[in-house]
Amino acid sequence: MNANLFENLPAPAAEEWFEALVEADHVTVERIVSRGHASPASGWYDQPRHEWVVVLKGCAVVAFDGGDEVRLGPGDHLTIAAHRRHRVAWTDPDEDTVWLAVHYD
């Protein structure tokens, strides 16, 4: 099936939007759309698998437990090791931030 990562984006909503594009035993690829979203202050992700994420459009800030923050814009990517606690601290409120995330063992 032919598809485009920038088509059929959801309307702005109260929560981030997640769509699994590929799921297999050891890998999941998902598209995420954010617009002004952030994880709750106490909402740390502590995932059992590694995650590689790239921002395709928009911008965001990912914060790590311990105080480090990484600002991501179009084309910027980041690898997050399994169980490294992190959260989305900020996404652009004026435009969609479109992410591609790959979760793998």
C-alpha positions in Angstrom: 0.0 0.0 0.0 1.3 3.4 -1.0 1.0 6.1 1.7 2.4 9.5 2.6 3.5 10.4 6.1 2.1 14.0 5.8 -1.3 13.0 4.5 -4.4 12.2 6.5 -3.1 14.0 9.6 -5.6 14.3 12.4 -7.3 17.5 13.3 -5.7 19.2 16.4 -6.9 17.3 19.5 -6.5 17.3 23.2 -4.0 14.4 23.1 -1.1 13.3 20.9 -2.0 11.0 18.1 -0.2 7.7 17.6 -0.5 5.4 14.5 1.4 2.1 14.2 2.6 1.7 10.7 4.6 -1.5 11.0 4.5 -4.1 13.8 6.7 -7.2 14.0 8.2 -9.4 16.7 11.2 -7.1 17.4 10.2 -3.7 15.9 7.4 -1.3 15.8 7.3 1.8 13.6 4.8 4.5 14.4 3.8 8.0 13.3 3.1 10.5 16.0 1.4 13.8 15.6 1.7 16.5 18.3 0.5 20.1 18.4 1.3 21.9 21.6 1.3 18.6 23.5 3.6 17.6 26.3 3.8 14.7 28.7 2.4 15.3 32.2 5.2 16.6 34.5 5.1 13.3 36.3 4.6 11.3 33.1 8.0 9.8 32.4 8.2 7.1 29.7 10.3 4.1 30.9 10.1 1.8 27.8 11.3 -1.8 27.7 12.7 -1.3 24.1 15.1 1.1 22.5 13.6 4.0 20.5 14.9 5.9 17.6 12.9 9.0 16.8 13.1 11.6 14.1 11.1 14.8 13.7 9.9 15.1 10.1 8.0 18.4 10.5 7.6 20.9 13.4 9.8 21.0 16.5 9.8 19.5 20.0 11.9 19.2 23.2 12.5 15.8 24.8 13.6 15.9 28.4 15.4 13.2 30.3 15.2 12.3 33.9 18.3 14.0 35.4 17.7 17.3 33.6 19.1 16.9 30.1 16.9 18.3 27.3 17.2 17.9 23.5 15.5 20.2 21.0 14.5 18.6 17.8 13.6 20.2 14.5 13.0 18.8 11.0 15.5 16.0 10.2 16.8 15.8 13.8 16.9 12.3 15.3 17.6 10.8 18.6 18.2 7.3 20.0 16.8 6.7 23.4 18.1 3.6 25.2 15.6 1.1 26.8 14.6 2.2 30.3 16.1 5.7 29.9 13.3 7.8 31.5 12.2 10.6 29.2 9.2 12.8 28.4 8.0 15.2 25.7 8.6 18.6 27.4 7.2 20.8 24.6 5.9 20.7 21.0 5.1 23.6 18.8 1.6 24.9 19.5 1.2 26.6 16.1 1.9 23.7 13.7 1.8 19.9 13.7 5.0 18.1 14.8 5.2 14.9 12.9 7.5 12.2 14.3 8.5 8.8 13.1 9.4 6.5 16.0 11.1 3.1 15.7 10.9 0.9 18.8 13.2 -2.1 18.7 14.9 -4.8 20.9 
